[in-house]
Amino acid sequence: MKIEQQQIPHATAKRLPMYYRFLENLYASGKERVSSTELSEAVKVDSATIRRDFSYFGALGKKGYGYNVLYLLSFFRKALDQDELTKVVLIGVGNLGTALLKYNFTKNNNIMITSAFDTDEAMVGEEIGGVEVFHLDELKERLDDSVSAAILAVPVQAAQSVADLLAETNTRGILNFTPERLDVPDDMRVHHIDLSVELQSLIYFLKHDHETN
């Protein structure tokens, strides 16, 4: 079944990997079926939202029965292209970039960081977490059609120039860890992860919740 991703709301699409990870754990534990209430308690998303998310993909469950774990797992594996390896590159091997390479968050997913790039000559030629670091000047010649996305962990003043460089390659997605809001071509997607904004938001809600309790 082909999923028309453009018809799926952005918020729903962002929750799919979370559902998939939980279903993997359920399947590994030997569980054969799960209810939306059980899913809700596990992933901390209300059951009405889960049912609405799943409804975009047709009839995935049965009333009174719940959802077949193996069927859901197989379905979302296909929807998320889990059977295909996705290659990404990391640009910026400072403290954050090094931590990302050492943590190796891609190990249990279908994602592989194939190479890293930096302008620091002391880093060039090093291997961190099994990934070799090249000079940024080599980016265009080393990226081929198999690399679909880049992780951007450079200083904020370099973010736009690196994005411009990526726009000249076949890379179509950027996971941006800098606070810079990037200007990219229409066919390139950027997901922003601003840690300071997320922390400030958390502190705001902690304070707000405290004042209303």
N, C-alpha and C positions, 0 to 999 in steps of 0.2 A: 504493500500500500504506500503510495507516495504522499508525503505530508506537504501541504502547501504552507510553508512557514510564514509567508507574508500575511496569511489570514489569522495567525495566532498572535494574540496580544503580547506585547513585549514582556510584561510582568509574568505571564504564564510561561513563556519561553525560558525566562531566567530561573523558574522553579523546576524545570524538567530535570536538570542534572541532579538536583537534590532528591527528587523522587527516585531517580534511577539508582542513586547510591544506596538509598534505604532498601529498595527492592532487592539489590544485590545481597545485602546483609540478610534480608528475610529468606531469600532462596538458599543462601549458604547455611542457614540455621534449620532448613528442612520444612519451613512453613509453606503450605500450598495455597492458602487464600488469605486475604486481608480485607478489612472493611475500611471505609473512608474515615471512620472514627479512629481506628487504630493508626491509620496513616497520619491523621491530624495530630494525635498525641505524640507521635514519633518525630515529625518534622516541624511541629509547632506552626502549622497553617490550619485555619479552621476548615472543617469538613465540607462546608458549603463551597468554599473556594476550590478545594481539591476536586469536588464533583464537577464544578464549572470548568476547571482546567481540563479535566479528562473529557468533558463533553465535546470539546473542540475536535477531538479525534474520533468521534463516533461512539458506538456502544462498546465500552471497554469492560463493563461489569454487568451484573444482574441484580435486580432488586431482591433483597432478602438473602443473597448469597455473598455479595461483595465482589472482590476482584481476584482473579486467578493470578497468583504471583508470577508463575513462569510465563504466562501470556503477556502480562504487563511488562515484565523484564525484557522479553523478546521484542515487544512492540517499541518500547522506548530506546532499546539498543539500536534499532533500525532508525528511529526518528533522530537520534543523536549521533548517528554514524559511528557507533562504538566499534564496529567491525573494521573500520578504516583508520589507519594511523595518520594523525595530523601533525605536521612538522611546524614548529615555530622557532623563532630566534629571539635571543635576549640582547638588548642594546643598553649598555651601561652596567659595568661590573664594579660598582662601588659597594657600599655596605649593604644596600638593599638587594642589588643584583646578585652579589655573592651569596647572600642569605637564601635567595630564591634557588640558586643553583645547588647549594648544599642541602637545602630542605628537600629538593627533588620532588616537588608536588605533583609532577607528571607521572611518577612511577607506577601508580595504580590506575592510570587512565589511558586513553588512546591518544595521548599527546606526548610529543617528544621535543625537548629543546635540543636542536641539532648543533647549534653553534652560538657563540656569544661575541659581542663586539664592544670595543672601547677605544679611547684615544690615548689612554695611559700606556706608555711604552713598557712600564714595569709589569703591566698585566698581560700584554700581548705575548702569546706563546705559552701562557700558563694553561693548566687544565684544572677546572673546578667542578666537582661533582660529575666527573667523566665528560665534561663539555669543554672543548678547546676555545680559547679566547683569541680573536683576530682583531687587527686594527680596523677601525671604522672605515678607513679609506678603501678597504677590500669588500665592503658590504655589497655593492652592486654586482661585482664579479662573482661573488660566492653564493648569492641567493639565486635559486633556480625556481622553476614552476612548482616544485613540490612544497615549497614553503608558503603557507597561506596567511600567517599572522606573525606579529612581532610584539614582544613585551618591552615597553619603554620605561627604563629606570635611570634616566640621565638627569643631570642638573636642569632645573627649569629653564634656564637661559638657552639651553641647547635643544629643547624639546621640539620646537617648530622646525628648526633646520633639519633635524633627524627625520621628522615626519615628512618633510619635503623630499628628502632623499628616498624614503620608503615609497613615496608616491610614484617614483620613477622606476620602481621594480614591480613584480607581479604580486607583491604582498597586498592583501585587501582588508586586513584588520589590524588594529593596534589596541593593546591593553596598556593604557596610559597610567603610570603610577606618579606622574608629575601633576602639579596643580594647574599647569598650562592648559587652556582650552584650545585644542588644535584646529587649524584650518586645513582641511583635507578635501580631496576630490569627492564628488557625490557618490562614487562607487566604492569608496573606502569607509569602513565602519570603525568608530572609536568608542571603546568603553573606558570610562574614567574611574580610577580608584584613587581618590584623594584621601589619604589616611588622616590628615589633620581635620578635614571636613567631617569625616565619619566620626572621629573622636569628639569633636565639638557637638555634633548632633547627639551622640550618646549622652554626653554630659548634660545637654539641654533637657533631654527626655528624663534623665535621672532626677534632675532638679524639678521638672514639671510634675513628674509622678509623685515626688515627695511632697510637693505643695498641695496636691489634690487629694492625698490620702489622709 
